[in-house]
Every structure is written in C-alpha cells, then in structure tokens.
Amino acid sequence: MKLEQLVNKILSEVEPTPRKFTVEPGEVDPEARSVVSKVTYTPNFEKLLKDALQLESTSRAVMLQAEEDQEFEDIFKEIQYIKNRIRGHLRNNYRKEYEKMKGK
C-alpha cells in the first residue's frame, strides 16, 4: 500500500476535526434582548500537530514490530519528515500559536 493510499484510508476512518473559533461580543439589542456576536473560525493547529505526533508514534511501533519489512521503515521516515515540516512551519509562521501548544 502506497503512503497516499494509507493516508486516505486513515482519513476516511477518522472523526471530523473539531473546529476552533473565537467569539467577539457585539452590541446589545435592547428590543430583541440579544447580543449579536461575531464568530471567527481558526485553523486547529494543535490537533494537526497532535495527530502527526500520534501517527509518528504508531508508525514507529509498527516498524519495530515488522522489522523485516523495509516498506514500514520507509513509511515511518516519510511520516517523520511530514511531522517535522508541520512543526517547522508552525514554529516559523505561527509562532504565538506554536508557543501556546508547547506550553501545554
């Protein structure tokens, strides 16, 4: 099974990613007794990195258990590369969000 096929199979069986958002309260409408707020959806970087780390961990375990199968080692190396790209991109381009994630 090629890496792309493996990723597609995993994605087809994974629950949808919960959406992160921020809420900016608006003005109070005294007639309707309500507040109109602005909801802004934000990318869920934390879940992306957490899932990448979990995939790396799982693929490492499989690679070690199936040590005679070189394909699992190759897949593990590709997953490590992708995880490092995600982490590096977050660290370089979304520094504030990355620092929050590291603090948890």
N, C-alpha and C positions, 0 to 999 in steps of 0.2 A: 504494500500500500504506500503510495507516494505521500509526502508531507501534506500537500494541498488537500488530498482526499481525507487524510487523517484529521486535519483541522476542520474541514467541512462536516465530517461525521461528529466531531466533538461539539461544534456549534449547533448542530441540529438537535442535540440532546441536552443542551444547557438551557437553564431557565433564562428568560429575558433579564437583561441588566436593569436593576432599579435606576430610575432617573434621579439625578441630583438637581436641586434647584435652590434658588434664593427668592425671598419674598420681600418686596419693598412696599410697606403700607402706604396707601394713598389717603385721600381726603375722606372725611366722614360726610355721608349724605344724610342730613337730619330727617328729610322726608321719608326716605326708604329705611332709615336706621341701619345703614350698612356702610362698610368701608370697601372701596374699590382698591384692590392691591395689584401690583404688577409682579407676575411670576416670571423669573428668568431661569431657563433650564441650562445647566452647565455639564460639561463632559465629566464622566465618572472615572477620573484618572486613578483613583485609589483602587477601584475594583479591577481595572485593567492591569495594574501592576501586581495586585494580589493574585489574580488569575494566572498571570505569566509566571510568577514565583511558584505557584502550586503546580502548574504544568511542568516546570523545570524539575521540581521535586519528584513528581510522579514518573516522568520520563527517565530520571536518574535511577530510580528504583527498578524500573523495568529493564533498563540497560544492564544493570548489575546482575539481575536475576537471569537474563538471557545473554550471558556474556559471550556465547559462541555466535551470536547473531550480530554481525557488523552493522547492519541496517539500523538497529536501535541505537547504536553509538553515534551514527551519523545524524539520526533524528535528534538525539539529545544535544549534539553540538549545534545544530540549527536552532533548536529551541533556546539554548543559551545565548546564541547570537541575537535572536529576536528579543529576548528579555533584556539584554544589555542595551540594544537600540532603544527600546521603550524607556528604560530607566535613564539613559543618557539624554534622550530627547526631553523627557520631563525635567530632568535636572538643569538642562541648558535653556529651555524655553518656557518652563512653568515653574520657576524656582520657588516662588512662595508656596504654591500648592505642594510641591515636592518636599519642601522643608516640613510642612504640616504632616505629611504622610510619614516621614521619617521619625517624627516626634511621637507617633502613636506606638 
